[in-house]
Each structure stands twice: as structure tokens, then as C-alpha cells.
Amino acid sequence: MGATLTTVSALLKEVYEKDVQDQMNSDVVGFKRIEKTSEGVTNEVGGRYVTFPLRVGRNHGIGARNEMEALPTPGQQATAAARVGLKYLYGGINFTGQTLKLADDNFQAFASALDEEMTGLKRDLAKDMNFQFYGNGTGVRATLTADGVNTITVDTTQYLEVGMMIDIMDATLATTRASNRQITAINGLVVTYNGADVSAATVATDVVLRTGNANREMTGLRSIVKNTGTLYNVDPTVVPLWKSVVNANGGVQRALTEALMIKVVDDVRTNGGDTTVGFCSLGVRRAYFNLLKTDRRYVNTKQFEGGFSGLAFTTDKGEIPIVVDVDCPFNKIFFLNEKAIKIYRESDWSWMDYDGSNFQRVIGFDAYEARMYMYTEMGTHRRNSHGLLDDITEA
């Protein structure tokens, strides 16, 4: 539903402070740290793509010989081509004509309804991109563990919010149980949705997604930082080097230790990678903090080069920042080489204004809408320079 005179009435009261006080957590860390580039983006039949070569093997045409022995047979570099299809992302706002007219003409208003909606949309898009940064491209935000009348119990509500429009689908994303339902309440792990009850059709392995997003989101860390699965048309069973370092415990949580952390970083180093940052949730950060305190070390947040602020993890190659991101999945630390990962895009978020105006009239109504878009995808040219430490007990 678009903004109306009723929904922006709070903005028109001169007794409030100048800025609208945001009650939502709009913190974005991981996504904004990764380099954005339009390099290599091309238009091809079927869509927009980025294609980049991968070096997956050495030239082994080398060797040692005695005098007058045949020289080694010349070799060549082993390469593969990664092809990244861009994902098409959108966001929109809607205003009644009366809202646009009265909100902009009221000089006592402490904020323009138009400006607030546009600025808010940009914040919301950035927040959603941060979720996708840690996702796997499927759009899945939670998995059902039980259901009831117009309610579902899920494994996590980390990525769900009241007011969000959701689909409930089977685990394979082939069958839709409920479409375009709005979340009306969240109590613990119990989520209430509007519309007709679908509890008879759902099962405990079904999943929750933002409406319409199934298999349409950006490829995120949970697809990239893996040691299995084809990524960008490169199969690690064919190209064994195309695997990230993964240290897991079969789903059984375990206490965080520095030895575990060092092992992941060392394995990445063995692959020729250079870990530059570790991203984790608040609970994992607390576990690491407690670990340092137990060892009676002075614990303090440190400012690192590049704007990072976090706890230091010390290796023989220097300190690595362990950085908190509220959108990072629980029980994990993603150890990344930032130089080996990029956000490919044609441009930053832009307004659809091909006809010269950001706002398009809604036919048949005294209302206007505007939409933003970005064609983008996340890619890495060295999958084996990233690592994942999984199944960590949160504090």
C-alpha cells in the first residue's frame, strides 16, 4: 500500500524534531565493504553477464635434466571461464497526488514525505542487499519447524519483519503453499500471517521467502564460501581447486577456540589466499570476546585500515579484524579475502526515469509511483581464498 495523507500525518506536526527517528536496525557492514565494479559487464543474448577467466592449474612443462637429455614437454596454464549472470533487483514507492501536493507545500513540516520515502527506500534496499550478501541466491529466509492456524514456527526470525510480504514454499522451491502474505506479528519463533490458513498444506521442511524472490537474489557467501556445488558454471568435482575452506562439525555446535580459527586461516593460506577480514554474528563475537578474557588478555575494539572496527585476531602474518554484522548468519565466521570478491553491477541503484521523470502516474488513480533498480551480482575469482568456520556455539 502506498503512502497516504494518513500515513504521513505524523510528518506534518511541527512539534517534532527535524529528522524522522528511525526505529529499525539499518546497520549494513558486509555488503558495503566489498568493491563494486562495472568492469566486464556485457549485454548478451539472454541477459547481462560478467565473464572472467580463472587460473585453476600451473604450467608443469618444467623439470631438471642431465646434459643432452630431452627437455620437458612444454605445458600451459590451466584455466576455466566463470560466467556470472546479473540479477535484477527493484524497489518502489507510491504516493497519492494529495500527499505529494500537501506534504511539499506545508512549510511547517519537519520533513518532506517525498524525501523521507525516497531516503528510506534507499536504506531499506541497502539492508536487503546485506541479507543477500550472506545468502545463497535462493531467497530463503527461514525454515518451518511447525505450523498452526495462520501461524508458522520457524528456525529463525533473524531475516523476517512485521509487515514483510512473504511466500511459503516447499524446500525445493517448486511448489508454493502461500503467496503474497503479510507478516502481522512475530512472537519468539512464531510468525503470524494474514489471509487464508494454509496449515493443512505446509510441512516442517517448507521455507519462507520475500514474495516473488525465489531463486532470483544475488549469489551470496553461503553459496560462494563452500567446498561443494557448482558456482558460476565451474564444478569443483571437475576443478578441485574451486573449493573454499570449510571447517564444520556436522551441525553439532562446539566451543570457539583460537586453534579452530587459526586452522581455517592457515588452510586458506595453503591455498595461496590472504585472509583480510572475518565476519560474524553478535553471539559469535561475544564468544570470541569471552575466549580472550578467559586467557586474561586485554580486550579492546581496534580500528583497522579501511574503516574496519572490531576485535583483533592475531596471526603470524598480522592481525585480522573480526567484525560484527547483525545480518551475518548465526554460529559462523566467514573468513574472506576481500581482494578476491567483487560486486559486479552496471551502476549503483538508479531511478527508472527513461521518460524524463522519476514518478509515473498510476493509471486511473490520483497517485504516482517511482521505482529504483540495479542489475548486479557478486562474484569471486578465487573461491579457495575464502574460508568458513561453522557450528560455533554462540555466547
N, C-alpha and C positions, 0 to 999 in steps of 0.2 A: 504494500500500500504506500502511495506517495505521501509527501509532506502536505499538510493542510493547514488552514488557519488555526485549527485546534491544536495540532501537534507542535506548532512553532509559537504558540501564545506565550509560553514561558520566556521566549527570547525577547519579547516586546515589553518587558517590565523594567523600567529604568532603575529600580531599586537594587538590581543585581550588579555584581562586578562585571568588568568589561568582557572577560573571557568565559566561555562555557566551561564548567569544571567537569572534565572527563571522568566518568566513574568506571570505565573499562580499562583493563590491562592491555595497553597497546605497545608493550615492550617488544622490540624487534632487534635481535642480536645476530643470529647466524646468517640469515639471508643478506643483510646489508654489508657483511664483511667480505663477501665473495665478489671478485672482479666481474663487472658487467662489460660485455663487448658485443659489437655488431660484426666483428671480423668473421668472414667466411659464410655469412648468411646469404643464401641464394634462393631464388624462386625457380621451382622446377615443376614439371607435370605432377600433379597430385598434392602440391602444397609447398611450404617453405622449409628449407633444410639447412643444416650445417654439416659438412663432411670434413673430417680431419684424419690424417694418417697416424697410425700407431706403430711404434717400433716394438716388436714383440720377440726379436731374436737377434743374436750377434752374427757378424761375418766370421765364420770359422774356417776361412781359407788361409789359415796361418799354421805355422809349425816350425820345427827345428830339423835341419838336415846335415848330413856329412857332405864333404866335397864330392861333386859330380852326382849326387843323388837327385832324383826328380823332385821338383819344387811342389809345395802343396797346391792342390786344385783350388783355383780362385773361387771365392764364395761371394755372398752378398748379404745385405741386411734383410732380416725377415720383417715384413710389415703387414699390417691389416688396415682396412679402412672402416672407421666408425662413422655412422650416418645418424644424425640427430634430427628428427622431425620436430619443428617448433610446435608448442602448444598454444592455443588461442584462448586468452583469458579476458574476462569482461567484468565490468561493474557499472551500475546505473543508479540515477536518482530521478525523482519525479516531483513536480510541483504543480499546484493549481495556479491558474492565472491570477487569482485574487491574492494568493500568498506572495507571488513574485512582485506584484504591484504594491501591496500594502507594506510588506516587510522592507522593501528597499526605499519606500518613501517616508517611513517613520524614523525620523532623526533621533528619537528618544530610545530607539532600540539599541541595546548594548552590543549586539552582533547581528550582522545580516544573515537571515535564514539561508539565503543562497550560498554565501561564503561558508557558513558553518556546515552545510550539507556537502559541499564540494570538498572542503578540507577534511571532513570526517570520512568521506568515501575514500580519499587517498590513504588515510590512516588505516582504515579497515582493509583495503586491498593489500597494504604492506603487511598487515598482521596475517592475512590469509596466505600470502606468499611465504611467510616464515613457517607456517604449518606445512606448506608444500615442500619447503626446503628439507624438512625432516621426514617427509612422506615417502611413498613408493610409487606414486603416479596413479594408483587406483582410486584415490579419494576416500578410502575407508578411514573413518574417524573413531569407530568403536565397534565392538562385537557383542552381540546379545548373549547373556547367560541365562535369562528367564524372561517371561512376558506375562502381562496381565491385561485387564480391560483398559485400553488406551494408554497403557504404560509398557515400557520395556526396561529391563535391568541389564546394564552393560558393564563391560570390564573396566571402562574408564570414561570419565566425563571431561577429561583434560581438553578435548577439542570440540566440545559441544557447548552451546549457549542458549539461554532462553530467547525465543524469537527467531532462531535459525530455522530455515526451511530444509527439511531432510527427506531422503528416500530411505526405505528399509528394503534391502535386497538379500538374496541368498549369497553364500560365501563365494560363489563363482561369478557373481555379478551378471548372471544370465536371466534371473527371474526377479521381478520387482514385487515385493509384498505390499508396500505402501508408497505412494508418490506424492511429493509436494505437501508434506505435512509440516505443521509448525510446532516447534517445541514450546510448550506453555509452562512447564515447571521442571526443575531438576532438584531432587532431594536425595543427597548421597549419590548412589549409583542408579537410582530410579528416575527415568525420564518419562514425562507425560507429553503426549502429542494430541493434536486436535483431529477432527474428522472421524470417520467410521472406524470402529475397532477392528484390528486385523490379527488379534492374538491367535485365532484359530489357524491362521496361515503361516505364522512365524515359527522358527525353530531356534534352538540355542546357539547355532553357529552363524546365524544371519548377521549382517553388518549394517552400519549406519553411515550415510554419506550426505554431503551437501547436495541438494536437489540438482539432478542433471549432470553431476560431475564424474560419474563412474568411468574410470579409465581415460579421463581427459585432462588430468592435472599434470603438472610438471614432474619430471623424474627427480626424486629426492634422495636423501642419504640412505634411506632404508633399502633402496634398490641399487645404489652405487656402491656403498660400503658393505659388500657381500662377497663370499667366496664361492657362490653358486649363481646360476642363472645368466642367460644371455643379456647383454647390455649393449645397446647401440649396434645391434646386429653382429656382435662379436661374442662367440660362445666359448666360455672358459674350458669346456671339455676338449675343444679343438685348439685353443690358445691358452695353455695352462698358466701363463703369466698374468692373464686377465682376471685376477682374483685379488680381493682385498684381504688383509689380515683380519681374521675373526677369532677372538678368544671368548668362547661361550661355555656354559656349564649345563647344557641340555635343558634349559628352562628352570633349573634349580638355583635359587638365589644364594649368593655367597658373600662373605665379608670382603670389602675392598682392601687390597694391600698394594703397597708400592711395587712389590715384586710382580704382580699382575700387570700393573701399568707399564713397568719397565719392559716386560716381555713383549707387549704389543708394539711399543716404540722401537725396540730392538729388531723385531721381525720386519717392521716397515723399513728400517734402516738396511737390513739384509737385502731387501728388495730394491734398494737404491733410492728409497724415499727419504724425505726430511720432514718430520712432523713439526708443524708450526703452531698448532692450537689443539686443545681438547674441549669439546662442548659437552655439557652435562646438564641434568636437571638440578633443581634446588636440593632435593633429597640426596643425590649423589655428591653434590658439593659439600653438604653437611657431613656426609660420611668421610670425605677426604679431609675436611677440617678436623673432625674428631680423631682421625688417624694421626695427623700431625701433632695435635695436642697430646695424644697418648704418648708420643715419642718425645714429649717435652721440648718441642721446638716452638720458637716464636712464630706465631701465625699472624699474617697481616696481608690485606689485599694490596697487590702491587700493580702499578701502571706499566704496561708493556708498550713497546714500539708499535705504532699503528693504531693506537687508541684502545687497545685491549686493557681491561682491568679484571684481575682475577687472582686466584691463588697460584703460586708458582709450583711447578713440578720440575724437580732438578734432575737433569741427565748429564752424562759426560760431555754432551755437545751443547750444553747450556740449559737455560730454564725455558719451560713451555708453559704458557698460560692455560690454566684450567678455568674455563669461562662458563658462567651460568646463563642458560637461556630457558625461560619458563615454558617454551614450546618444545624443548628437547624431550624425546620420549623418556619415560622413567627407566631406571635400572641400567643405564648405558652411559658410556663415554665414547664419543666419536673423536678419534684422533685423525686430523686432516692435514694434508699438505696443501695449503691454500693456493700455492702456485700451480697446482695440477688440476684445479677445478675452476670452472667459469660459468657465468650466467650468459648464455647467448641470447641476443634479442635484436630486433630491428631497431627499436628505440625504446625509451622509457614509456611509462604509462602516458597515453595521449587521449585527448577528447576526439570523438568522432565528429569532425567538422568539415567534411568534404564539400558540403553545400554552403560553407561560409559561416555557419553558426553552430555553437556548441549545443544549443537547445533545439529540439524538434517538437513541433506541435503534435499532441496526441489527437488523432483524427476523431471528430465527434464530441470532444470534450474541451472545456476551458482549462487545459492542462498542458504541461510541457515536460519533456524528459531529456536527459543527457546521459551519454554512456562513454565510459573510458575503455580502452583496450590495450593489450600488449601481446605481441607474438614472441614467445620466449621458450627456452628450455635450458636445463642445467646439464652440463657435460664435463667429463673428465678425460684427459688424455693419458692418465696413469692411474688406473684403478688400484694397482698394487702398492701405491704410495699412501693409501689411507688404511686406517685400522679401526676396529670396533672391539671394545671391552664390554661384554654383555653379562647379564644375570648378576648384577651388583645389588646387594641389599642397601636400600635407602635408609637414611637416618632421620 
